[in-house]
Every structure is written in structure tokens, then in C-alpha cells.
Amino acid sequence: MNHLAHALLAGDDEALQLGGMLGDFVRGPPDAVLLPPRVIAGIRLHRAIDAYTDAHPEVLAAKVLLPPPYRRYAGILLDMWFDRCLARDFPQWSAQPLAEYSLALRALLWRQDALLPPALRRFRGYMETHGLPAAYTDDAVFGDALGGIGQRLSRANPLASALPLLLQREAELQGRFAAFFPQLREFARAWVEEHAE
């Protein structure tokens, strides 16, 4: 899952949401001197969500829908695509409008600037410029985001050309997401109850 999902699955707790955003930008054990315990719990929730997602049968079945050479990058593509699915159907998953939620998430990152590593500060600027995560519903913005990720990878890859394939498989991928996401939401709720309360 990508940034929108990680924030939403953290619930209304801003510290867990911040940890969810930090999860892709913190390597190794989180710094207990720099980061508050609830933010560290959010990073751990992010990692638990990623592990659950990577092993889920619906996600594994969705990966098979992507032919070579895209299948090698299926994890990245599906993380992004599932955030797009979530953004497109946001009223089904949240009482808060997507645009408002997106603004609040960016505002959280600005308020917690001192806790952000440089890479997340740069990404926050990208989020501001492109209206993310709400703008993942826009084909052009989404395609540009895939291309941007592809440019940051060390080897040549097909991410910049993946959008037409994903659109072609949209109905099948949406079905996999619809079957998977409620289970992931329940997993995240139970994890928070057990580990972060």
C-alpha cells in the first residue's frame, strides 16, 4: 500500500498517521531519541501492513495479472494502483472528503517538519505541487508519479509506460482491491488494538 492507505489505516491518531508516512523513509530501527513512541508505533504499523499486503492471496493474484516486464515491478505498481483505487472510492472508506483529507495529511507533515527526514521533506513538496494524495485519481498525475518512481530506481524499468496496462486491467485489479482492502483494514485495526493502545 502507498501513502494514502497507510495514513487512513492508522485511524484518527496523528502520531500513527505520521509514522505511517515515515515508514517508507526510515530504514532500520526507528530512532527512539528523535521520534515519540506513538510515531514509532506508526512506523511499525506501516511495516506490518506491508508484510500483510505482500503475502495476501488477492495481492498475489493481482501480481499475476501483470505480464513481464511489469511483473518484476508489480509490488510498486500495485501499491500505487491500490492507493488510486482507495482515492477514487474514498467516500466508501472515510466520512471525510478526499480533498479535505489530503490537505490535512499535508498539513500534518508541515506541522511535524522537525521529525521529517530530508527525503520526506522533498516528497512533501511533490505532494503539495501535485495535490497528492487526492490527485492520484487523475490519469496524468498518476502516470507522472509512476514515471518519477521509475527514474529514482537504479536500473532501467517500465514504470513510466505502465499506466495503459493498468487501465486495461482496471476491472480485474479493482476486484482484487475490493476483496483485499476490507481484510487489510481489519488487520490494521486489530494491530493497533494489540500493539499501539
C-alpha positions as CSV (number, residue, x, y, z in Angstrom):
1,M,0.0,0.0,0.0
2,N,1.1,3.6,-0.5
3,H,0.8,6.8,1.5
4,L,-2.9,7.4,1.4
5,A,-3.6,3.8,2.6
6,H,-1.0,3.9,5.3
7,A,-2.4,7.2,6.7
8,L,-6.0,6.0,6.5
9,L,-5.3,2.7,8.1
10,A,-3.6,4.5,11.0
11,G,-7.1,5.9,12.0
12,D,-7.5,9.3,13.5
13,D,-4.3,9.2,15.6
14,E,-2.0,11.8,14.0
15,A,1.1,10.3,15.5
16,L,0.3,6.9,13.9
17,Q,-0.5,8.7,10.7
18,L,2.9,10.4,10.8
19,G,4.5,7.1,11.4
20,G,2.6,5.7,8.5
21,M,4.1,8.4,6.3
22,L,7.6,7.9,7.7
23,G,7.5,4.2,7.1
24,D,9.0,4.4,3.6
25,F,11.6,6.9,4.6
26,V,13.0,5.3,7.8
27,R,15.4,2.4,7.4
28,G,16.3,0.0,10.2
29,P,15.1,0.6,13.8
30,P,13.3,3.9,14.3
31,D,15.3,6.5,16.4
32,A,13.7,6.4,19.9
33,V,15.5,9.6,20.8
34,L,14.2,11.6,17.9
35,L,10.8,10.0,17.5
36,P,7.9,9.8,20.0
37,P,6.7,6.3,20.9
38,R,3.4,6.7,19.0
39,V,5.2,7.7,15.8
40,I,7.4,4.7,16.2
41,A,4.3,2.6,16.6
42,G,3.0,4.1,13.3
43,I,6.2,3.1,11.5
44,R,5.8,-0.4,12.9
45,L,2.2,-0.5,11.8
46,H,3.4,0.6,8.3
47,R,5.8,-2.3,8.2
48,A,3.1,-4.8,9.4
49,I,0.7,-3.5,6.7
50,D,3.4,-4.0,4.1
51,A,4.2,-7.6,5.2
52,Y,0.5,-8.5,5.3
53,T,-0.1,-6.9,1.9
54,D,2.8,-8.7,0.2
55,A,1.6,-12.1,1.4
56,H,-2.1,-11.7,0.8
57,P,-3.7,-14.1,-1.8
58,E,-5.6,-11.3,-3.5
59,V,-2.4,-9.2,-4.0
60,L,-0.5,-12.3,-5.2
61,A,-3.3,-12.9,-7.7
62,A,-3.2,-9.3,-8.8
63,K,0.5,-9.5,-9.5
64,V,-0.1,-12.4,-11.9
65,L,-2.3,-10.1,-14.0
66,L,0.8,-8.0,-14.9
67,P,2.9,-9.5,-17.7
68,P,6.6,-9.3,-18.0
69,P,8.4,-6.9,-17.8
70,Y,5.9,-5.2,-15.5
71,R,5.5,-8.2,-13.1
72,R,9.0,-7.7,-11.8
73,Y,7.7,-4.3,-10.5
74,A,4.3,-5.5,-9.5
75,G,4.8,-4.6,-5.8
76,I,5.4,-0.9,-6.7
77,L,2.7,-0.8,-9.3
78,L,0.1,-2.4,-7.1
79,D,1.0,-0.2,-4.1
80,M,0.4,2.9,-6.3
81,W,-2.7,1.5,-8.1
82,F,-4.4,0.4,-4.8
83,D,-3.9,4.0,-3.5
84,R,-5.6,5.2,-6.7
85,C,-8.5,2.7,-6.0
86,L,-8.7,4.0,-2.5
87,A,-8.7,7.6,-3.6
88,R,-11.3,7.0,-6.3
89,D,-13.7,5.3,-3.9
90,F,-12.7,7.3,-0.8
91,P,-16.3,8.0,0.4
92,Q,-16.7,4.2,0.8
93,W,-13.8,4.2,3.3
94,S,-13.9,7.6,5.1
95,A,-16.6,10.1,6.1
96,Q,-14.1,12.9,5.4
97,P,-14.0,14.1,1.8
98,L,-10.8,13.1,-0.1
99,A,-9.7,16.7,-0.8
100,E,-10.0,17.7,2.8
101,Y,-8.2,14.5,4.0
102,S,-5.4,15.1,1.5
103,L,-5.0,18.7,2.8
104,A,-5.0,17.6,6.4
105,L,-2.3,14.9,5.7
106,R,0.0,17.5,4.1
107,A,-0.7,19.9,6.9
108,L,0.4,17.2,9.4
109,L,3.7,16.9,7.6
110,W,4.2,20.6,7.8
111,R,3.4,20.7,11.5
112,Q,5.9,17.9,12.2
113,D,8.6,19.2,9.9
114,A,11.3,18.7,12.6
115,L,10.7,15.0,12.6
116,L,10.9,14.5,8.8
117,P,14.0,13.2,7.1
118,P,15.1,15.2,4.0
119,A,13.6,12.7,1.6
120,L,10.2,13.0,3.1
121,R,10.5,16.8,3.1
122,R,11.2,16.6,-0.6
123,F,8.3,14.3,-1.1
124,R,6.0,16.7,0.8
125,G,6.9,19.4,-1.7
126,Y,6.0,17.0,-4.5
127,M,2.7,16.3,-2.7
128,E,2.0,20.0,-2.5
129,T,2.8,20.7,-6.1
130,H,0.6,17.9,-7.4
131,G,-2.2,17.9,-4.8
132,L,-1.4,14.4,-3.6
133,P,-2.7,12.0,-2.5
134,A,-6.1,13.2,-3.8
135,A,-4.8,13.7,-7.3
136,Y,-3.9,10.1,-7.7
137,T,-7.4,9.9,-9.3
138,D,-6.1,11.9,-12.2
139,D,-4.5,9.8,-15.0
140,A,-1.9,12.3,-15.9
141,V,-0.8,12.9,-12.3
142,F,-0.8,9.2,-11.6
143,G,1.2,8.4,-14.8
144,D,3.8,11.1,-13.9
145,A,4.1,9.7,-10.4
146,L,4.9,6.2,-11.8
147,G,7.5,7.7,-14.1
148,G,9.0,9.6,-11.2
149,I,9.4,6.4,-9.2
150,G,10.9,4.7,-12.2
151,Q,13.5,7.5,-12.6
152,R,14.6,7.0,-8.9
153,L,15.3,3.3,-9.4
154,S,18.8,2.3,-10.1
155,R,18.1,0.2,-13.2
156,A,16.1,0.7,-16.4
157,N,12.4,-0.2,-15.8
158,P,9.0,0.1,-17.5
159,L,7.2,2.1,-14.8
160,A,6.7,5.2,-17.0
161,S,4.8,3.1,-19.5
162,A,2.7,1.1,-17.1
163,L,-0.5,3.2,-16.9
164,P,-2.1,1.9,-20.1
165,L,-1.6,-1.7,-18.9
166,L,-3.1,-0.8,-15.5
167,L,-6.1,0.9,-17.1
168,Q,-6.6,-2.1,-19.4
169,R,-6.7,-4.4,-16.3
170,E,-8.7,-1.9,-14.2
171,A,-11.8,-4.0,-13.6
172,E,-9.8,-7.1,-12.5
173,L,-7.5,-5.1,-10.3
174,Q,-10.4,-3.2,-8.8
175,G,-12.0,-6.6,-7.9
176,R,-8.8,-7.8,-6.2
177,F,-8.6,-4.5,-4.3
178,A,-12.3,-4.7,-3.2
179,A,-11.7,-8.2,-1.9
180,F,-8.5,-7.3,-0.2
181,F,-8.8,-3.9,1.4
182,P,-11.6,-4.7,4.0
183,Q,-9.4,-7.5,5.3
184,L,-6.4,-5.2,5.4
185,R,-8.4,-2.6,7.3
186,E,-9.5,-5.2,9.9
187,F,-5.8,-6.4,10.2
188,A,-4.7,-2.8,10.8
189,R,-7.5,-2.2,13.4
190,A,-6.5,-5.3,15.3
191,W,-2.8,-4.5,15.1
192,V,-3.4,-1.0,16.6
193,E,-5.5,-2.5,19.4
194,E,-2.8,-5.0,20.2
195,H,0.3,-3.0,19.7
196,A,-0.4,0.7,19.9
197,E,-3.1,1.2,22.6
